[in-house]
Amino acid sequence: MKLRDAIESCIAFKRSLGMRFDCQAETLRSFCRAVGDVELAHIRPAAVLTFIGCQRATGASRSYYKCLRSFYRYALERSFTKTSPLPKYPPRFPPPHPPYIYSTAELKRLLRAADALSVRVSTLHPLTYRTLLLLLYGSAIRIGEALALTLRDVDLTEGILIVREAKFFKTRQVPLGPRLTCVLARYARHRRCLPLPCGEASSFFATCTGHAPIYGHVRIVFKRLRQCADIRCKGGPRRQPRLHDIRHTSATHRLIAWYRQGKDVQRLLPHLATYLGHKDIESTQRYLSLTPQLLRHASRRFAQYAFPENRHG
């Protein structure tokens, strides 16, 4: 069987199960472009390792390997091929990109940088990015979820966001605090002066045409904001703080606040998982980076439980 036909069969099957499978589909199609539309039996291990190795610099090699492993499992089960060219043991991958936890001061610098954005593209340009940053931190939703919001999804009366068809095809409600609701209400007033191509189903965050900003462009603008805010870390240009790290920061700061307030953090973690839209508590735990501040609070809490006689000492 030819590689392209096997790939399209796999994509159709995965989507028939309710999986979005967009990133994996692009990976498989990239693999086909890299090795050519050849017979599956003619693909050699060297070609697979070369394809995976090309992603080493971007940190995507691990996900590429997992995607190809899943594809070849599908192909073998249906006898599209008799053997898999993947190595028996996965190659050595670079460590995952650790999340960057922004400090409160850094977040404020990002907001000031957003306020200083040029208005040549749109007079709403600075306010759009300021509001977007505040929403990402205040609600901890994903950037894709924020850009997909429509005007009807932002209930300013009840202070609720409706995040539709998000990761794992879930729709969930995200409660908003009064301050964040005011921020969104201010933006909504200005937003309604722009075109509404789909009425109330029009994008909440919008360019001058009334359509949602393109994710790739948002990343470029955020990189400029980060540089203007002088936020950087070690590890080279591909290891710098990301827009998605604001979500990690929000979750970590919430945990720190619970420790400070003396809350039962273990009992509240499932609530945080639901709020973040995670399918299980393990996904949430990966989001909570052990910062020095968080470690201090956790150590102090452990000492209170382990040595109760020292609580008032």
C-alpha positions in Angstrom: 0.0 0.0 0.0 1.2 3.5 -0.8 2.1 5.8 2.2 -0.3 8.6 1.3 -3.3 6.2 1.1 -2.4 4.6 4.4 -2.0 8.0 6.1 -5.3 9.3 4.8 -7.0 6.1 5.9 -5.5 6.5 9.4 -6.6 10.1 9.6 -10.1 9.3 8.6 -10.3 6.4 11.1 -9.0 8.6 14.0 -11.5 11.3 13.2 -14.3 8.8 13.0 -13.6 8.1 16.7 -14.2 11.7 17.6 -10.5 12.8 17.7 -9.6 16.1 16.2 -6.2 14.7 15.0 -5.1 18.0 13.3 -1.5 18.2 14.5 -1.0 14.4 14.0 -2.5 14.6 10.5 0.0 17.4 9.6 2.9 15.4 11.1 1.9 12.3 9.0 1.5 14.4 5.8 4.9 16.0 6.5 6.4 12.5 6.8 4.9 11.6 3.4 6.4 14.7 1.8 9.8 14.0 3.4 10.1 10.3 2.3 7.8 10.4 -0.8 4.6 8.6 -1.6 6.3 5.2 -1.7 5.2 1.7 -0.8 5.1 1.2 3.0 7.3 -1.8 2.7 10.0 0.3 1.0 10.5 2.9 3.9 13.7 2.3 5.7 14.6 3.0 9.3 17.2 5.6 8.3 14.5 7.7 6.6 12.3 7.6 9.7 15.2 8.5 12.0 16.2 11.4 9.7 12.7 12.7 9.7 12.4 12.5 13.5 15.9 13.9 14.0 15.1 17.0 11.9 12.7 18.1 14.7 15.3 17.8 17.4 16.0 21.5 17.4 12.4 22.4 17.8 11.8 19.9 20.6 9.0 18.2 18.6 11.0 15.0 18.0 9.2 13.1 20.8 5.7 13.9 19.6 6.8 13.0 16.0 8.0 9.6 17.2 4.8 9.0 19.1 2.7 9.9 16.1 4.6 7.6 13.7 4.4 4.8 16.3 0.7 5.2 16.4 0.4 5.2 12.6 2.5 2.1 12.1 0.5 0.3 14.8 -2.6 1.1 12.8 -1.0 0.0 9.5 0.3 -3.3 11.0 -3.1 -4.1 12.5 -4.7 -3.8 9.0 -1.9 -5.6 7.2 -1.0 -2.5 5.2 2.6 -3.5 5.9 4.3 -6.5 7.5 7.0 -4.6 9.4 7.6 -1.2 11.0 10.7 0.8 10.2 10.6 2.5 13.6 13.4 1.5 16.0 12.5 -1.0 18.7 13.5 1.5 21.4 12.8 5.2 21.0 15.9 7.4 20.3 17.2 9.7 22.9 15.2 12.9 22.9 16.0 16.3 24.3 14.3 17.1 27.6 10.8 18.6 27.4 10.6 22.4 27.3 10.1 23.3 31.0 7.4 25.9 31.5 8.4 29.5 32.4 6.6 30.9 35.4 6.3 34.7 35.0 6.6 36.9 38.0 4.0 39.5 38.8 6.5 42.2 37.8 7.1 40.5 34.4 3.4 40.3 33.8 3.0 44.0 34.5 5.9 44.7 32.0 4.1 42.6 29.4 0.9 44.7 29.9 2.9 48.0 29.6 4.5 46.7 26.4 1.0 45.9 25.0 -0.2 49.4 25.8 2.8 50.7 23.7 1.9 48.7 20.6 1.4 50.7 17.4 -2.1 51.7 16.5 -1.3 51.9 12.7 -2.9 48.5 12.1 -5.9 49.2 14.3 -6.7 51.7 17.1 -7.9 48.6 19.0 -4.6 46.8 18.6 -3.0 47.7 22.0 -6.3 47.1 23.9 -6.8 43.7 22.1 -3.4 42.4 23.3 -3.7 43.9 26.8 -7.1 42.3 27.2 -6.0 39.0 25.8 -3.0 38.8 28.2 -5.3 39.6 31.2 -7.8 37.0 30.1 -5.1 34.3 29.6 -3.8 34.9 33.1 -7.1 35.6 34.9 -9.0 32.6 33.4 -6.1 30.2 32.5 -7.8 29.2 29.3 -5.7 28.1 26.3 -4.7 30.7 23.7 -6.6 28.7 21.0 -9.7 28.8 23.3 -9.4 32.6 23.7 -9.1 33.3 20.0 -12.1 31.0 19.3 -14.4 32.9 21.7 -17.3 34.7 20.1 -19.3 37.6 21.4 -22.1 35.3 22.6 -19.6 33.1 24.5 -18.7 36.0 26.8 -21.5 36.4 29.2 -20.7 39.7 30.9 -24.0 39.7 32.9 -23.3 36.4 34.6 -19.5 36.7 34.5 -19.0 33.4 32.6 -17.1 32.3 29.5 -18.4 29.5 27.4 -15.4 27.6 26.0 -16.8 25.5 23.1 -15.4 22.4 21.5 -12.0 22.8 23.2 -9.4 20.1 23.7 -11.0 16.6 23.9 -14.1 18.2 22.3 -15.3 19.4 25.6 -17.5 22.5 26.2 -17.1 24.1 29.6 -18.1 27.2 31.5 -15.3 29.3 33.1 -16.4 31.7 35.8 -14.8 35.2 35.7 -13.9 37.4 38.6 -15.5 40.9 38.8 -12.2 42.7 37.8 -11.7 40.5 34.8 -15.3 40.9 33.8 -14.9 44.7 33.8 -11.8 44.3 31.6 -13.7 42.2 29.1 -16.7 44.6 29.2 -14.5 47.5 28.4 -13.0 45.6 25.4 -16.5 44.5 24.3 -17.7 48.1 24.0 -14.8 49.0 21.7 -15.0 45.7 19.9 -18.6 46.3 18.8 -17.5 49.4 16.9 -15.7 47.0 14.5 -17.5 44.9 11.8 -19.6 42.0 13.0 -19.5 39.6 10.0 -21.4 36.8 11.9 -23.5 38.9 14.3 -23.2 37.7 17.8 -21.3 34.7 16.5 -18.5 37.0 15.5 -15.1 36.7 17.1 -14.7 38.4 20.5 -11.1 39.2 19.8 -10.9 40.8 16.4 -8.8 42.6 13.9 -10.0 45.6 12.0 -12.0 43.3 9.7 -14.0 41.8 12.6 -12.3 38.4 12.3 -10.2 36.6 14.9 -6.5 37.2 14.9 -4.4 34.4 13.3 -2.6 32.4 16.0 0.7 32.6 14.1 0.5 36.4 14.1 -0.4 36.5 17.8 2.8 34.5 18.6 4.9 37.0 16.6 3.3 39.9 18.4 3.8 38.2 21.8 7.5 37.6 21.0 7.8 41.3 20.4 6.0 42.1 23.6 8.3 39.7 25.5 11.4 41.4 24.1 10.1 44.8 24.9 9.4 43.7 28.4 13.0 42.3 28.7 11.9 38.8 29.6 14.3 36.1 28.7 15.8 32.9 30.0 18.7 30.6 29.3 18.6 28.0 26.6 18.8 29.9 23.3 16.1 31.4 21.1 13.9 28.3 21.0 13.8 28.0 24.8 12.4 31.4 25.5 9.2 32.1 27.6 6.1 31.3 25.6 2.6 32.7 25.4 1.3 29.3 26.6 3.4 29.7 29.8 0.9 32.3 31.0 -1.5 29.4 31.6 1.2 27.5 33.6 1.8 30.7 35.5 -1.9 31.2 36.4 -2.2 27.7 37.7 1.0 28.0 39.8 0.1 31.4 41.2 -3.3 30.0 42.2 -1.6 27.1 44.1 0.7 29.6 45.9 -2.3 31.7 46.8 -4.1 28.7 48.3 -1.0 27.8 50.4 -0.8 31.4 51.7 -4.5 31.2 52.6 -4.1 27.9 54.5 -6.4 26.1 52.1 -6.5 22.3 51.7 -4.6 22.2 48.4 -5.0 18.4 47.9 -8.8 18.8 48.1 -8.8 21.8 45.8 -6.6 20.3 43.0 -9.5 18.4 41.4 -11.4 21.7 41.2 -8.4 23.3 39.5 -8.3 20.4 37.0 -11.9 21.0 36.1 -11.3 24.8 35.8 -8.4 24.2 33.5 -10.4 21.8 31.3 -8.1 18.8 32.1 -9.4 15.3 31.8 -7.6 14.1 34.9 -5.6 15.4 37.9 -2.3 14.1 36.4 -2.6 16.6 33.6 -3.0 19.4 36.1 -0.1 18.3 38.3 2.2 18.6 35.2 1.2 22.2 35.0 2.3 23.1 38.5 6.0 23.9 38.3 7.9 23.7 41.5 9.1 27.3 41.8 11.2 28.4 44.9 8.2 30.2 46.2 5.9 27.2 45.8 8.5 25.0 47.4 8.7 27.2 50.4 5.0 27.1 51.0 4.8 23.4 50.4 7.7 22.7 52.8 6.1 24.9 55.5 2.8 23.1 55.1 4.6 19.7 55.3 6.4 20.8 58.5 3.1 21.8 60.1 1.7 18.4 59.5 4.8 16.4 60.3 5.8 18.4 63.4 2.5 19.7 64.9 4.3 20.6 68.1 6.2 23.3 66.2 3.1 25.0 64.8 3.1 27.7 67.5 6.8 27.7 68.2 
